[in-house]
């Protein structure tokens, strides 16, 4: 393939998000002639809005155990070969100031723009071209690679990388394009659904909890033997906050979620001791010592716990402790892709090489990032997958 022809490239990458830009820089540094295409008007839109505009760009404690996939071993190779420490070194080389908010979770100190600028600078240094506002009309396989028909003309490439992302946050331009290409080439797509997404509630419970909107409290949420101890936030639509987002990736419609509202307490023991030592004390008083006062008051009212503790029998206290330690709710659903941080499911990784991210029987066609069936927990893991999968494909394409 003549590399000097203006419409001929060694590598075309569709998608100018985290994985696509990382892949472009990696391939470019290998001397490949690289073009990144995207229909959006600006690259890295999801990067800019992530982490509240501060971009939680990796997690120092990221391991394969932090990812969901129908084929859990697939992500191990790429994650081992490009680690959080590797990306942190890149961040430090570019002088991006960062801070650790929760254990292992690294955020930009100033703005997510710093990470996007880092990626764009790397692409520039590597000689990778980025072309935005370009619609892909068709992709065809040829004997020497691929023909990509776009709104700005026809392009050819030896290797094609699909980094088009998932379905989450359509307002940022998310589409199902990556899945369409995968289907075109006969790949199996695992069912997709919204992940890391807030829950909606049945009307009666939503109304009962509405006075708590905006209040956050530490909980331990569990579903399908997975549990997360992180804050829960009551919203005017339902339940959100890190614990709810995390457990949403394991939840299926119709499932119950068990929420321990006092994960650090030995509730029954403490209530019995309080009844003995301060018989006039109330459950509301006990709750207010262990959770935000407004939450304690409203939850107490919701349950109708009145009167002093001395009025409660042992069996009553056992029942109350059981409810506080395992408040069972059945969400009506989730807020869906509109607010989901990620898309679960996607291209079945059994058809891809775990070393290069290429399709097994088409070594010049690659799928990376969110479009494949690898989804991380909240807290920087999804970015780490974007970096690792982007580097794996970029080293081979």
SEGU-896740 format. One record per residue (C-alpha): residue number from 1; residue in three letters; chain; x, y, z. Coordinates in pm, 1 decimal, decimal comma, always signed. Each point is the difference from the previous one (the first is absolute). Layout:
BEGIN
[atom NUM; 'Ala'; 'A'; [X; Y; Z]] ...
// end
This chain:
BEGIN
[atom 1; 'Unk'; 'A'; [+0,0; +0,0; +0,0]] [atom 2; 'Unk'; 'A'; [+162,0; +328,4; -102,2]] [atom 3; 'Unk'; 'A'; [+19,5; +205,1; +315,8]] [atom 4; 'Unk'; 'A'; [+38,6; +330,8; -187,4]] [atom 5; 'Unk'; 'A'; [-345,1; -13,3; -159,6]] [atom 6; 'Unk'; 'A'; [-222,4; +255,1; +174,4]] [atom 7; 'Unk'; 'A'; [-290,8; -239,9; +49,9]] [atom 8; 'Unk'; 'A'; [+201,5; -307,0; +92,0]] [atom 9; 'Unk'; 'A'; [+92,2; -78,8; +358,2]] [atom 10; 'Unk'; 'A'; [+167,5; -281,6; +186,2]] [atom 11; 'Unk'; 'A'; [-251,6; +27,4; +284,0]] [atom 12; 'Unk'; 'A'; [-345,0; +161,5; +19,2]] [atom 13; 'Unk'; 'A'; [-157,3; +25,8; +344,3]] [atom 14; 'Unk'; 'A'; [-371,6; +70,5; +27,3]] [atom 15; 'Unk'; 'A'; [-71,3; +182,7; +327,4]] [atom 16; 'Unk'; 'A'; [+187,4; +293,4; +155,8]] [atom 17; 'Unk'; 'A'; [-57,9; -95,9; +361,2]] [atom 18; 'Unk'; 'A'; [+246,8; -122,5; +262,9]] [atom 19; 'Unk'; 'A'; [+72,8; -340,3; -159,3]] [atom 20; 'Unk'; 'A'; [+16,1; +133,2; -356,2]] [atom 21; 'Unk'; 'A'; [+240,9; +284,9; +78,4]] [atom 22; 'Unk'; 'A'; [+224,0; -229,7; +208,9]] [atom 23; 'Unk'; 'A'; [+9,0; -249,6; -285,2]] [atom 24; 'Unk'; 'A'; [+77,9; +274,9; -254,3]] [atom 25; 'Unk'; 'A'; [+299,6; +130,5; +193,9]] [atom 26; 'Unk'; 'A'; [+133,6; -353,2; +60,3]] [atom 27; 'Unk'; 'A'; [-26,8; -97,5; -368,9]] [atom 28; 'Unk'; 'A'; [+135,4; +337,5; -112,8]] [atom 29; 'Unk'; 'A'; [+313,9; -38,1; +209,9]] [atom 30; 'Unk'; 'A'; [+63,2; -326,9; -186,0]] [atom 31; 'Unk'; 'A'; [+24,6; +200,9; -320,8]] [atom 32; 'Unk'; 'A'; [-346,7; -93,6; -123,6]] [atom 33; 'Unk'; 'A'; [-200,4; +252,3; -203,4]] [atom 34; 'Unk'; 'A'; [-305,7; +41,9; +225,6]] [atom 35; 'Unk'; 'A'; [-335,6; +173,7; -45,6]] [atom 36; 'Unk'; 'A'; [-266,2; +34,0; +271,6]] [atom 37; 'Unk'; 'A'; [-356,9; +61,9; -120,3]] [atom 38; 'Unk'; 'A'; [-300,1; +108,8; +207,2]] [atom 39; 'Unk'; 'A'; [-345,6; +141,0; -75,8]] [atom 40; 'Unk'; 'A'; [+7,4; +231,3; +306,6]] [atom 41; 'Unk'; 'A'; [+114,5; +361,5; -22,7]] [atom 42; 'Unk'; 'A'; [+270,7; -40,5; +268,6]] [atom 43; 'Unk'; 'A'; [+214,8; -291,1; +117,5]] [atom 44; 'Unk'; 'A'; [-22,4; -150,9; +348,9]] [atom 45; 'Unk'; 'A'; [-339,2; +137,4; +104,2]] [atom 46; 'Unk'; 'A'; [-55,1; -275,6; +258,1]] [atom 47; 'Unk'; 'A'; [+347,4; +60,1; +142,7]] [atom 48; 'Unk'; 'A'; [-90,8; +365,0; +62,2]] [atom 49; 'Unk'; 'A'; [-321,1; -77,8; +190,3]] [atom 50; 'Unk'; 'A'; [+137,8; -293,5; +199,3]] [atom 51; 'Unk'; 'A'; [+68,5; +22,0; +372,4]] [atom 52; 'Unk'; 'A'; [-205,3; +317,7; +29,3]] [atom 53; 'Unk'; 'A'; [+226,7; +170,9; -254,1]] [atom 54; 'Unk'; 'A'; [+316,6; -114,8; +177,3]] [atom 55; 'Unk'; 'A'; [+41,6; -341,6; -170,7]] [atom 56; 'Unk'; 'A'; [+68,9; -298,3; +226,3]] [atom 57; 'Unk'; 'A'; [+263,8; -115,4; -250,0]] [atom 58; 'Unk'; 'A'; [+112,6; -323,7; +166,6]] [atom 59; 'Unk'; 'A'; [-10,0; -205,9; +317,8]] [atom 60; 'Unk'; 'A'; [+331,7; -106,1; +153,6]] [atom 61; 'Unk'; 'A'; [-167,5; -314,3; +136,5]] [atom 62; 'Unk'; 'A'; [-151,4; -107,3; -331,3]] [atom 63; 'Unk'; 'A'; [+8,5; -377,1; -54,9]] [atom 64; 'Unk'; 'A'; [-197,9; -236,3; -228,1]] [atom 65; 'Unk'; 'A'; [-231,1; -57,3; +300,1]] [atom 66; 'Unk'; 'A'; [-131,7; +355,8; -52,5]] [atom 67; 'Unk'; 'A'; [-153,7; -91,0; -337,8]] [atom 68; 'Unk'; 'A'; [-318,4; -173,7; -112,7]] [atom 69; 'Unk'; 'A'; [+3,8; -214,3; -312,1]] [atom 70; 'Unk'; 'A'; [-160,8; -315,7; -126,4]] [atom 71; 'Unk'; 'A'; [+360,0; -111,5; -65,5]] [atom 72; 'Unk'; 'A'; [+177,5; +122,7; +316,9]] [atom 73; 'Unk'; 'A'; [+350,2; -113,6; -99,2]] [atom 74; 'Unk'; 'A'; [+8,4; +210,0; -316,5]] [atom 75; 'Unk'; 'A'; [+104,8; +330,6; +161,6]] [atom 76; 'Unk'; 'A'; [+289,3; -147,0; +203,7]] [atom 77; 'Unk'; 'A'; [+268,5; +15,6; -271,0]] [atom 78; 'Unk'; 'A'; [-52,6; +364,3; -104,7]] [atom 79; 'Unk'; 'A'; [-37,7; +122,3; +360,6]] [atom 80; 'Unk'; 'A'; [+322,5; -175,5; +102,4]] [atom 81; 'Unk'; 'A'; [+194,3; +147,3; -290,9]] [atom 82; 'Unk'; 'A'; [-117,9; +358,6; +48,0]] [atom 83; 'Unk'; 'A'; [-50,5; +80,0; +367,0]] [atom 84; 'Unk'; 'A'; [-133,9; +301,7; +192,6]] [atom 85; 'Unk'; 'A'; [+365,1; +77,5; +82,9]] [atom 86; 'Unk'; 'A'; [+79,7; +18,2; -371,8]] [atom 87; 'Unk'; 'A'; [-274,2; +256,5; -58,5]] [atom 88; 'Unk'; 'A'; [+101,2; +192,1; +312,6]] [atom 89; 'Unk'; 'A'; [+353,1; +32,1; -139,8]] [atom 90; 'Unk'; 'A'; [-148,3; +151,2; -317,1]] [atom 91; 'Unk'; 'A'; [-208,7; +241,4; +210,5]] [atom 92; 'Unk'; 'A'; [+311,0; +104,7; +195,9]] [atom 93; 'Unk'; 'A'; [+204,0; +45,8; -320,3]] [atom 94; 'Unk'; 'A'; [-262,1; +248,6; -118,9]] [atom 95; 'Unk'; 'A'; [+1,3; +179,5; +335,0]] [atom 96; 'Unk'; 'A'; [-369,2; -64,5; +67,4]] [atom 97; 'Unk'; 'A'; [-73,7; +74,3; +364,7]] [atom 98; 'Unk'; 'A'; [-215,5; -266,1; +160,6]] [atom 99; 'Unk'; 'A'; [-131,6; -116,2; +334,5]] [atom 100; 'Unk'; 'A'; [-121,5; -321,1; +160,0]] [atom 101; 'Unk'; 'A'; [-357,4; +61,0; +114,9]] [atom 102; 'Unk'; 'A'; [-103,1; -345,0; +121,9]] [atom 103; 'Unk'; 'A'; [+258,4; -278,7; +42,2]] [atom 104; 'Unk'; 'A'; [+155,0; -63,6; -341,6]] [atom 105; 'Unk'; 'A'; [-229,0; +241,2; -189,4]] [atom 106; 'Unk'; 'A'; [+208,0; +260,2; -184,1]] [atom 107; 'Unk'; 'A'; [-162,5; +321,7; -123,2]] [atom 108; 'Unk'; 'A'; [+135,2; +309,9; -175,0]] [atom 109; 'Unk'; 'A'; [+53,4; +277,0; +252,0]] [atom 110; 'Unk'; 'A'; [-114,6; +266,9; -246,0]] [atom 111; 'Unk'; 'A'; [-207,5; -134,0; -289,0]] [atom 112; 'Unk'; 'A'; [-67,4; -305,1; -216,5]] [atom 113; 'Unk'; 'A'; [+130,5; +215,6; -287,2]] [atom 114; 'Unk'; 'A'; [+349,5; -85,0; +122,9]] [atom 115; 'Unk'; 'A'; [-48,8; -368,3; -89,4]] [atom 116; 'Unk'; 'A'; [-155,4; +81,4; -336,6]] [atom 117; 'Unk'; 'A'; [+284,1; +243,0; -77,5]] [atom 118; 'Unk'; 'A'; [+251,2; -270,2; +99,0]] [atom 119; 'Unk'; 'A'; [-157,0; -243,3; -248,8]] [atom 120; 'Unk'; 'A'; [-24,4; +258,5; -279,2]] [atom 121; 'Unk'; 'A'; [+363,1; +102,9; +57,9]] [atom 122; 'Unk'; 'A'; [+109,8; -365,1; -12,0]] [atom 123; 'Unk'; 'A'; [-189,8; -45,5; -328,2]] [atom 124; 'Unk'; 'A'; [+163,4; +313,4; -142,6]] [atom 125; 'Unk'; 'A'; [+348,4; -112,1; +105,1]] [atom 126; 'Unk'; 'A'; [-67,1; -345,6; -146,9]] [atom 127; 'Unk'; 'A'; [-120,3; +153,9; -326,3]] [atom 128; 'Unk'; 'A'; [-354,9; -135,8; +25,8]] [atom 129; 'Unk'; 'A'; [-263,6; +203,3; -185,0]] [atom 130; 'Unk'; 'A'; [-340,3; +64,5; +160,9]] [atom 131; 'Unk'; 'A'; [-300,8; +84,0; -216,5]] [atom 132; 'Unk'; 'A'; [-324,7; +98,5; +173,0]] [atom 133; 'Unk'; 'A'; [-352,4; +64,6; -138,2]] [atom 134; 'Unk'; 'A'; [+42,2; -297,4; -231,9]] [atom 135; 'Unk'; 'A'; [-285,1; -244,9; -53,4]] [atom 136; 'Unk'; 'A'; [+89,7; -358,3; -86,4]] [atom 137; 'Unk'; 'A'; [-233,8; -115,8; -277,0]] [atom 138; 'Unk'; 'A'; [+135,4; -350,7; -63,1]] [atom 139; 'Unk'; 'A'; [+291,8; -230,3; +73,6]] [atom 140; 'Unk'; 'A'; [+102,3; -267,0; -252,3]] [atom 141; 'Unk'; 'A'; [+266,4; -265,4; +21,3]] [atom 142; 'Unk'; 'A'; [+257,5; -14,0; -280,3]] [atom 143; 'Unk'; 'A'; [+281,9; -240,1; -77,0]] [atom 144; 'Unk'; 'A'; [+256,4; +247,1; +140,4]] [atom 145; 'Unk'; 'A'; [-205,0; +139,8; +288,7]] [atom 146; 'Unk'; 'A'; [-314,0; +215,5; +20,6]] [atom 147; 'Unk'; 'A'; [-182,7; +265,5; -197,5]] [atom 148; 'Unk'; 'A'; [-167,9; +260,2; +223,0]] [atom 149; 'Unk'; 'A'; [-260,3; +220,9; -170,9]] [atom 150; 'Unk'; 'A'; [-49,3; +326,0; +191,0]] [atom 151; 'Unk'; 'A'; [-179,5; +331,4; -37,7]] [atom 152; 'Unk'; 'A'; [+335,1; +143,6; -113,5]] [atom 153; 'Unk'; 'A'; [+84,1; -268,1; -256,2]] [atom 154; 'Unk'; 'A'; [+140,3; -351,8; -23,4]] [atom 155; 'Unk'; 'A'; [+295,7; -114,8; +205,7]] [atom 156; 'Unk'; 'A'; [+196,4; -323,3; +5,5]] [atom 157; 'Unk'; 'A'; [+200,2; -163,1; +276,4]] [atom 158; 'Unk'; 'A'; [+189,2; -314,8; +77,4]] [atom 159; 'Unk'; 'A'; [-130,7; -23,7; +359,3]] [atom 160; 'Unk'; 'A'; [-334,4; +120,7; +134,0]] [atom 161; 'Unk'; 'A'; [-58,9; +62,8; +371,9]] [atom 162; 'Unk'; 'A'; [-352,7; +43,8; +135,7]] [atom 163; 'Unk'; 'A'; [+9,8; +217,4; +313,4]] [atom 164; 'Unk'; 'A'; [-351,1; +138,4; -36,7]] [atom 165; 'Unk'; 'A'; [-105,1; -44,5; +364,4]] [atom 166; 'Unk'; 'A'; [-332,0; -129,3; +133,3]] [atom 167; 'Unk'; 'A'; [-354,5; +134,8; +25,8]] [atom 168; 'Unk'; 'A'; [+34,7; +196,7; +324,0]] [atom 169; 'Unk'; 'A'; [-67,8; +375,3; +3,9]] [atom 170; 'Unk'; 'A'; [-145,7; +46,4; -351,9]] [atom 171; 'Unk'; 'A'; [+8,3; +380,1; +47,1]] [atom 172; 'Unk'; 'A'; [+379,9; -34,9; -28,0]] [atom 173; 'Unk'; 'A'; [-47,2; -160,1; -340,7]] [atom 174; 'Unk'; 'A'; [-3,4; -367,8; +103,1]] [atom 175; 'Unk'; 'A'; [-143,1; -231,6; -266,7]] [atom 176; 'Unk'; 'A'; [-10,6; -372,6; -69,7]] [atom 177; 'Unk'; 'A'; [+239,8; +39,1; -294,6]] [atom 178; 'Unk'; 'A'; [+267,9; -232,0; +142,0]] [atom 179; 'Unk'; 'A'; [-251,9; -281,0; +42,0]] [atom 180; 'Unk'; 'A'; [-127,5; +48,9; -356,1]] [atom 181; 'Unk'; 'A'; [+352,1; -42,7; -139,9]] [atom 182; 'Unk'; 'A'; [+53,5; -308,2; +219,6]] [atom 183; 'Unk'; 'A'; [-324,9; -154,7; -129,1]] [atom 184; 'Unk'; 'A'; [+95,0; +84,6; -356,9]] [atom 185; 'Unk'; 'A'; [+310,2; -216,8; +41,2]] [atom 186; 'Unk'; 'A'; [-196,1; -283,2; +160,6]] [atom 187; 'Unk'; 'A'; [+99,5; +59,9; +361,3]] [atom 188; 'Unk'; 'A'; [-229,1; -94,7; +287,2]] [atom 189; 'Unk'; 'A'; [-122,4; +288,0; +219,1]] [atom 190; 'Unk'; 'A'; [-91,4; -74,8; +359,7]] [atom 191; 'Unk'; 'A'; [-317,7; +180,1; +119,2]] [atom 192; 'Unk'; 'A'; [+73,4; +359,1; +96,7]] [atom 193; 'Unk'; 'A'; [-145,2; +192,3; +293,7]] [atom 194; 'Unk'; 'A'; [+73,9; +308,1; +205,3]] [atom 195; 'Unk'; 'A'; [+264,4; -40,2; +273,0]] [atom 196; 'Unk'; 'A'; [+117,6; +226,3; +283,1]] [atom 197; 'Unk'; 'A'; [-341,8; +162,2; -10,8]] [atom 198; 'Unk'; 'A'; [-243,0; +143,0; +262,3]] [atom 199; 'Unk'; 'A'; [-312,8; -194,8; +96,0]] [atom 200; 'Unk'; 'A'; [-358,2; +114,5; -33,7]] [atom 201; 'Unk'; 'A'; [-255,5; -103,8; +265,9]] [atom 202; 'Unk'; 'A'; [-364,2; -103,5; +15,6]] [atom 203; 'Unk'; 'A'; [-222,6; +311,1; +41,7]] [atom 204; 'Unk'; 'A'; [-92,7; -67,8; +366,1]] [atom 205; 'Unk'; 'A'; [+359,2; -47,6; +119,0]] [atom 206; 'Unk'; 'A'; [+118,5; +292,1; -211,8]] [atom 207; 'Unk'; 'A'; [-259,6; +221,0; +168,1]] [atom 208; 'Unk'; 'A'; [+94,4; -125,1; +347,7]] [atom 209; 'Unk'; 'A'; [+368,3; +72,6; -62,8]] [atom 210; 'Unk'; 'A'; [-54,0; +333,8; -176,8]] [atom 211; 'Unk'; 'A'; [+69,0; +205,9; +317,5]] [atom 212; 'Unk'; 'A'; [+350,2; -156,2; +0,6]] [atom 213; 'Unk'; 'A'; [+89,9; +118,8; -351,2]] [atom 214; 'Unk'; 'A'; [+357,8; +126,2; -4,2]] [atom 215; 'Unk'; 'A'; [+106,0; -189,0; +314,7]] [atom 216; 'Unk'; 'A'; [+284,9; -248,3; -11,7]] [atom 217; 'Unk'; 'A'; [+77,9; -272,0; +256,3]] [atom 218; 'Unk'; 'A'; [+257,0; -281,7; +16,4]] [atom 219; 'Unk'; 'A'; [-149,8; -341,8; -68,6]] [atom 220; 'Unk'; 'A'; [+93,6; -350,7; -104,1]] [atom 221; 'Unk'; 'A'; [-209,0; -97,8; -303,6]] [atom 222; 'Unk'; 'A'; [-19,1; -358,5; -122,1]] [atom 223; 'Unk'; 'A'; [-152,1; -199,2; -285,4]] [atom 224; 'Unk'; 'A'; [+98,1; -340,3; -147,3]] [atom 225; 'Unk'; 'A'; [+271,3; -52,3; +262,8]] [atom 226; 'Unk'; 'A'; [+174,0; +322,6; -101,9]] [atom 227; 'Unk'; 'A'; [+12,5; +283,7; +248,2]] [atom 228; 'Unk'; 'A'; [+136,3; +353,3; +10,5]] [atom 229; 'Unk'; 'A'; [+51,3; +212,8; +305,7]] [atom 230; 'Unk'; 'A'; [-17,3; +356,5; -120,8]] [atom 231; 'Unk'; 'A'; [-232,9; +300,2; +29,6]] [atom 232; 'Unk'; 'A'; [-361,7; -15,3; -119,5]] [atom 233; 'Unk'; 'A'; [-172,4; +317,6; -119,1]] [atom 234; 'Unk'; 'A'; [-376,5; +48,5; +2,2]] [atom 235; 'Unk'; 'A'; [-112,1; +195,9; -308,3]] [atom 236; 'Unk'; 'A'; [-339,3; +133,7; -107,9]] [atom 237; 'Unk'; 'A'; [-18,2; -293,4; -243,9]] [atom 238; 'Unk'; 'A'; [+135,2; -282,1; +216,1]] [atom 239; 'Unk'; 'A'; [+334,4; -119,2; +135,5]] [atom 240; 'Unk'; 'A'; [+347,1; +89,6; -123,3]] [atom 241; 'Unk'; 'A'; [+347,6; +50,5; +144,1]] [atom 242; 'Unk'; 'A'; [+300,4; -234,1; -37,0]] [atom 243; 'Unk'; 'A'; [-153,6; -301,7; +179,9]] [atom 244; 'Unk'; 'A'; [-310,5; +3,6; -221,7]] [atom 245; 'Unk'; 'A'; [+195,4; +59,9; -322,1]] [atom 246; 'Unk'; 'A'; [+233,4; -289,1; +83,2]] [atom 247; 'Unk'; 'A'; [-274,6; -247,8; +85,0]] [atom 248; 'Unk'; 'A'; [-203,2; +102,2; -308,5]] [atom 249; 'Unk'; 'A'; [+249,4; -185,3; -220,9]] [atom 250; 'Unk'; 'A'; [-98,1; -327,3; +172,9]] [atom 251; 'Unk'; 'A'; [-373,1; +70,9; +31,2]] [atom 252; 'Unk'; 'A'; [-264,8; -140,2; -236,7]] [atom 253; 'Unk'; 'A'; [-362,2; +119,3; -28,3]] [atom 254; 'Unk'; 'A'; [-208,6; -155,4; +276,8]] [atom 255; 'Unk'; 'A'; [+296,7; -50,4; +235,1]] [atom 256; 'Unk'; 'A'; [-3,5; +126,1; +356,7]] [atom 257; 'Unk'; 'A'; [+290,1; +196,2; +144,5]] [atom 258; 'Unk'; 'A'; [+93,3; -41,6; +366,5]] [atom 259; 'Unk'; 'A'; [+129,8; +318,5; +159,2]] [atom 260; 'Unk'; 'A'; [+176,9; -1,6; +336,9]] [atom 261; 'Unk'; 'A'; [-66,2; +355,0; +120,5]] [atom 262; 'Unk'; 'A'; [+241,6; -28,9; +293,6]] [atom 263; 'Unk'; 'A'; [+292,0; -207,5; -132,0]] [atom 264; 'Unk'; 'A'; [+234,0; +92,6; +286,0]] [atom 265; 'Unk'; 'A'; [-246,6; -77,2; +282,3]] [atom 266; 'Unk'; 'A'; [-90,4; -310,8; +198,6]] [atom 267; 'Unk'; 'A'; [-356,2; +124,1; -6,5]] [atom 268; 'Unk'; 'A'; [-187,6; -248,6; +218,7]] [atom 269; 'Unk'; 'A'; [+271,9; -6,7; +264,9]] [atom 270; 'Unk'; 'A'; [+20,0; +379,8; +8,6]] [atom 271; 'Unk'; 'A'; [-378,1; +48,2; +21,1]] [atom 272; 'Unk'; 'A'; [-31,2; -250,4; +286,8]] [atom 273; 'Unk'; 'A'; [+282,8; +174,6; +187,6]] [atom 274; 'Unk'; 'A'; [-159,8; +340,6; -61,6]] [atom 275; 'Unk'; 'A'; [-337,8; -127,3; +127,9]] [atom 276; 'Unk'; 'A'; [+168,6; -128,0; +316,2]] [atom 277; 'Unk'; 'A'; [+210,5; +312,0; +69,6]] [atom 278; 'Unk'; 'A'; [-232,7; +271,0; -132,4]] [atom 279; 'Unk'; 'A'; [-351,5; -147,6; -9,7]] [atom 280; 'Unk'; 'A'; [-155,3; +338,4; -94,9]] [atom 281; 'Unk'; 'A'; [+217,4; +26,2; -311,5]] [atom 282; 'Unk'; 'A'; [-166,5; -53,9; -340,7]] [atom 283; 'Unk'; 'A'; [+91,6; -176,9; -321,7]] [atom 284; 'Unk'; 'A'; [+0,2; +340,4; -170,9]] [atom 285; 'Unk'; 'A'; [+266,9; +111,2; +247,2]] [atom 286; 'Unk'; 'A'; [+208,1; -311,5; -70,2]] [atom 287; 'Unk'; 'A'; [-27,5; +47,3; -377,2]] [atom 288; 'Unk'; 'A'; [+96,6; +367,5; +20,6]] [atom 289; 'Unk'; 'A'; [+331,0; -101,6; +159,3]] [atom 290; 'Unk'; 'A'; [+91,1; -221,1; -295,3]] [atom 291; 'Unk'; 'A'; [-140,0; +165,2; -314,0]] [atom 292; 'Unk'; 'A'; [-85,1; +351,1; -124,7]] [atom 293; 'Unk'; 'A'; [-266,9; +144,5; +230,1]] [atom 294; 'Unk'; 'A'; [-252,5; +69,1; -275,5]] [atom 295; 'Unk'; 'A'; [+37,7; -352,6; -133,8]] [atom 296; 'Unk'; 'A'; [-34,3; -145,6; +350,9]] [atom 297; 'Unk'; 'A'; [-313,5; +203,8; +71,6]] [atom 298; 'Unk'; 'A'; [-172,5; -74,5; -330,9]] [atom 299; 'Unk'; 'A'; [+86,4; -371,3; +3,1]] [atom 300; 'Unk'; 'A'; [-123,7; -25,8; +357,7]] [atom 301; 'Unk'; 'A'; [-328,3; +165,1; -101,0]] [atom 302; 'Unk'; 'A'; [-26,9; -228,1; -303,9]] [atom 303; 'Unk'; 'A'; [+13,9; -302,6; +231,6]] [atom 304; 'Unk'; 'A'; [-225,0; +157,1; +266,1]] [atom 305; 'Unk'; 'A'; [+241,5; -64,7; +289,1]] [atom 306; 'Unk'; 'A'; [-129,2; +211,6; +289,1]] [atom 307; 'Unk'; 'A'; [+27,2; -7,5; +378,2]] [atom 308; 'Unk'; 'A'; [+293,1; -81,0; +230,0]] [atom 309; 'Unk'; 'A'; [+213,6; -310,8; -41,4]] [atom 310; 'Unk'; 'A'; [-132,6; -144,2; +327,7]] [atom 311; 'Unk'; 'A'; [-332,5; -50,6; -180,2]] [atom 312; 'Unk'; 'A'; [+160,1; -239,9; -248,8]] [atom 313; 'Unk'; 'A'; [+22,1; -374,6; +61,3]] [atom 314; 'Unk'; 'A'; [+312,0; -199,3; -94,3]] [atom 315; 'Unk'; 'A'; [-181,8; -138,1; -305,3]] [atom 316; 'Unk'; 'A'; [-84,5; +357,6; -110,2]] [atom 317; 'Unk'; 'A'; [+363,4; +103,1; +28,0]] [atom 318; 'Unk'; 'A'; [+110,3; -308,8; -190,0]] [atom 319; 'Unk'; 'A'; [-244,1; +90,9; -278,1]] [atom 320; 'Unk'; 'A'; [+116,6; +364,6; -10,6]] [atom 321; 'Unk'; 'A'; [+366,7; -106,6; -9,4]] [atom 322; 'Unk'; 'A'; [-79,7; -242,4; -278,9]] [atom 323; 'Unk'; 'A'; [-167,9; +274,4; -206,8]] [atom 324; 'Unk'; 'A'; [+281,7; +253,2; +54,9]] [atom 325; 'Unk'; 'A'; [+262,7; -260,1; -85,7]] [atom 326; 'Unk'; 'A'; [-188,4; -128,1; -304,5]] [atom 327; 'Unk'; 'A'; [-249,3; +248,7; -137,3]] [atom 328; 'Unk'; 'A'; [-134,8; -177,9; -309,9]] [atom 329; 'Unk'; 'A'; [-120,3; +208,0; -291,3]] [atom 330; 'Unk'; 'A'; [-110,1; -98,7; -348,4]] [atom 331; 'Unk'; 'A'; [+88,5; +278,5; -247,9]] [atom 332; 'Unk'; 'A'; [-249,0; +55,9; -280,4]] [atom 333; 'Unk'; 'A'; [+289,5; +37,8; -241,9]] [atom 334; 'Unk'; 'A'; [+299,6; +220,2; -75,6]] [atom 335; 'Unk'; 'A'; [+36,1; +341,0; -163,6]] [atom 336; 'Unk'; 'A'; [+136,1; -182,8; -307,2]] [atom 337; 'Unk'; 'A'; [+265,4; +107,6; -247,1]] [atom 338; 'Unk'; 'A'; [-89,3; +367,9; +47,5]] [atom 339; 'Unk'; 'A'; [+205,1; +18,2; +321,3]] [atom 340; 'Unk'; 'A'; [+187,1; -333,7; -3,8]] [atom 341; 'Unk'; 'A'; [+376,5; +32,1; +22,8]] [atom 342; 'Unk'; 'A'; [+62,6; -320,0; -196,5]] [atom 343; 'Unk'; 'A'; [-160,4; -262,5; -222,9]] [atom 344; 'Unk'; 'A'; [+4,1; -360,8; +120,1]] [atom 345; 'Unk'; 'A'; [+30,2; -275,4; -260,4]] [atom 346; 'Unk'; 'A'; [+118,1; +63,3; -354,9]] [atom 347; 'Unk'; 'A'; [+233,0; -182,1; -237,3]] [atom 348; 'Unk'; 'A'; [+54,1; -354,5; +129,6]] [atom 349; 'Unk'; 'A'; [+370,0; -13,5; +90,7]] [atom 350; 'Unk'; 'A'; [+24,1; -372,6; -77,7]] [atom 351; 'Unk'; 'A'; [+32,7; +109,7; -363,8]] [atom 352; 'Unk'; 'A'; [+294,1; +234,4; +72,5]] [atom 353; 'Unk'; 'A'; [+368,2; -48,0; +79,5]] [atom 354; 'Unk'; 'A'; [+71,3; +95,6; +361,8]] [atom 355; 'Unk'; 'A'; [+351,8; +102,5; -103,8]] [atom 356; 'Unk'; 'A'; [-81,5; +229,8; -293,7]] [atom 357; 'Unk'; 'A'; [-380,6; +63,8; +23,6]] [atom 358; 'Unk'; 'A'; [-25,9; -115,2; -364,6]] [atom 359; 'Unk'; 'A'; [-278,9; -221,2; -131,9]] [atom 360; 'Unk'; 'A'; [+125,2; -360,3; -0,1]] [atom 361; 'Unk'; 'A'; [-57,5; -67,0; -370,7]] [atom 362; 'Unk'; 'A'; [+58,8; +361,6; -111,3]] [atom 363; 'Unk'; 'A'; [+336,0; +105,7; +147,9]] [atom 364; 'Unk'; 'A'; [-32,3; +355,8; -141,4]] [atom 365; 'Unk'; 'A'; [-334,4; +81,6; +165,2]] [atom 366; 'Unk'; 'A'; [+9,4; +108,3; +366,1]] [atom 367; 'Unk'; 'A'; [-259,2; +83,9; +266,4]] [atom 368; 'Unk'; 'A'; [+106,4; +193,9; +310,9]] [atom 369; 'Unk'; 'A'; [-142,1; +189,6; +295,8]] [atom 370; 'Unk'; 'A'; [-365,9; +5,3; +97,1]] [atom 371; 'Unk'; 'A'; [-132,6; -163,7; -318,4]] [atom 372; 'Unk'; 'A'; [+129,5; -339,3; +121,7]] [atom 373; 'Unk'; 'A'; [-150,3; -202,8; +283,9]] [atom 374; 'Unk'; 'A'; [+236,0; +126,0; +272,1]] [atom 375; 'Unk'; 'A'; [-147,6; +239,9; +256,4]] [atom 376; 'Unk'; 'A'; [+179,9; +138,4; +302,8]] [atom 377; 'Unk'; 'A'; [-121,4; +96,1; +343,5]] [atom 378; 'Unk'; 'A'; [-38,2; +368,3; +85,7]] [atom 379; 'Unk'; 'A'; [+319,9; +180,4; +96,8]] [atom 380; 'Unk'; 'A'; [+234,8; +26,9; -299,8]] [atom 381; 'Unk'; 'A'; [-4,8; -364,6; -112,5]] [atom 382; 'Unk'; 'A'; [-178,7; +67,8; -331,3]] [atom 383; 'Unk'; 'A'; [+263,8; +254,3; -97,0]] [atom 384; 'Unk'; 'A'; [+269,4; -252,6; +86,3]] [atom 385; 'Unk'; 'A'; [-166,3; -246,8; -238,1]] [atom 386; 'Unk'; 'A'; [-8,6; +271,2; -269,7]] [atom 387; 'Unk'; 'A'; [+375,4; +63,0; +41,3]] [atom 388; 'Unk'; 'A'; [+93,3; -369,6; +18,4]] [atom 389; 'Unk'; 'A'; [-215,8; -113,7; -294,6]] [atom 390; 'Unk'; 'A'; [+107,0; +303,9; -205,7]] [atom 391; 'Unk'; 'A'; [+368,6; -74,8; +56,1]] [atom 392; 'Unk'; 'A'; [-47,8; -373,0; -76,2]] [atom 393; 'Unk'; 'A'; [-158,4; +76,4; -340,0]] [atom 394; 'Unk'; 'A'; [+234,3; +291,1; -70,0]] [atom 395; 'Unk'; 'A'; [+304,8; -222,2; +45,4]] [atom 396; 'Unk'; 'A'; [-129,8; -241,9; -262,8]] [atom 397; 'Unk'; 'A'; [-205,3; +192,8; -256,7]] 
// end
